Amino acid sequence: MTENLKLVIRTADQSRKAQVEVESIQSASQLIQAAVDNWKLPTDTDYTLVNVTRGVTVPASQPVGSIADPGDVLEVQPVLVAGQQ
């Protein structure tokens, strides 16, 4: 049975923030894509998902339920590439 988790997801600059309820089997990449689509974030940027409550980066294919507890804060962070401006 799939469990739903109530989480807070936000952008790294904290300009966007939402309380969401997601299925625990959703992957980090699915949450990132939903945030990019809903918040109209730049699509030419790669993003990573960080559980700031636990201080860990979530692998893209990892199910959210395995790295988050209800109430955790997840942050969508752009991947910075050295040498780009």
C-alpha positions as CSV (number, residue, x, y, z in Angstrom):
1,M,0.0,0.0,0.0
2,T,1.3,3.4,-0.9
3,E,1.7,5.9,1.9
4,N,1.2,9.7,1.4
5,L,3.6,12.1,3.0
6,K,2.9,15.7,3.8
7,L,6.1,17.7,3.1
8,V,7.2,21.2,2.5
9,I,9.0,21.8,-0.8
10,R,10.7,25.1,-1.6
11,T,13.3,26.7,-3.9
12,A,16.8,27.3,-2.7
13,D,16.3,31.0,-2.5
14,Q,13.1,30.3,-0.6
15,S,11.1,32.6,-2.9
16,R,8.6,29.7,-3.5
17,K,7.3,27.3,-0.9
18,A,4.4,24.9,-0.7
19,Q,3.0,22.3,1.6
20,V,2.3,19.2,-0.5
21,E,1.1,15.7,-0.1
22,V,2.9,13.2,-2.3
23,E,3.0,9.4,-2.6
24,S,5.9,7.9,-0.9
25,I,6.9,6.0,-4.1
26,Q,7.4,9.2,-6.1
27,S,11.0,9.7,-7.1
28,A,13.0,12.8,-6.4
29,S,13.2,13.5,-10.1
30,Q,9.4,13.5,-10.3
31,L,9.1,16.1,-7.5
32,I,11.8,18.2,-9.1
33,Q,9.9,18.1,-12.5
34,A,6.6,19.0,-10.8
35,A,8.3,22.0,-9.1
36,V,9.9,23.2,-12.4
37,D,6.5,22.9,-14.1
38,N,4.4,24.5,-11.4
39,W,6.8,27.3,-10.5
40,K,8.0,27.9,-14.1
41,L,11.6,27.5,-13.1
42,P,14.2,27.7,-15.8
43,T,14.2,24.5,-17.9
44,D,17.8,24.9,-19.1
45,T,19.1,24.2,-15.5
46,D,19.7,20.9,-13.8
47,Y,18.3,20.6,-10.3
48,T,18.9,18.4,-7.3
49,L,16.6,17.7,-4.3
50,V,17.9,18.1,-0.8
51,N,16.2,17.1,2.4
52,V,17.2,20.1,4.5
53,T,15.7,18.6,7.6
54,R,18.1,15.7,7.4
55,G,20.9,17.5,5.6
56,V,21.1,14.9,2.7
57,T,20.9,15.1,-1.1
58,V,18.3,12.8,-2.5
59,P,19.4,10.7,-5.5
60,A,17.1,11.4,-8.5
61,S,15.7,7.8,-8.7
62,Q,15.2,7.4,-4.9
63,P,11.6,7.1,-3.7
64,V,10.8,10.1,-1.5
65,G,9.4,7.8,1.2
66,S,12.8,6.3,1.8
67,I,14.5,9.6,2.7
68,A,11.7,11.8,4.1
69,D,9.4,11.8,7.1
70,P,6.1,13.7,7.3
71,G,6.9,17.4,7.8
72,D,10.4,17.3,6.4
73,V,11.5,20.3,4.2
74,L,12.7,19.4,0.7
75,E,14.6,22.0,-1.3
76,V,14.9,22.2,-5.1
77,Q,18.5,23.4,-5.7
78,P,20.1,24.3,-9.1
79,V,23.2,22.4,-9.9
80,L,26.0,24.9,-10.2
81,V,28.6,24.2,-12.9
82,A,32.0,25.7,-12.4
83,G,33.0,28.2,-15.1
84,Q,29.5,29.1,-16.2
85,Q,28.1,32.6,-15.8
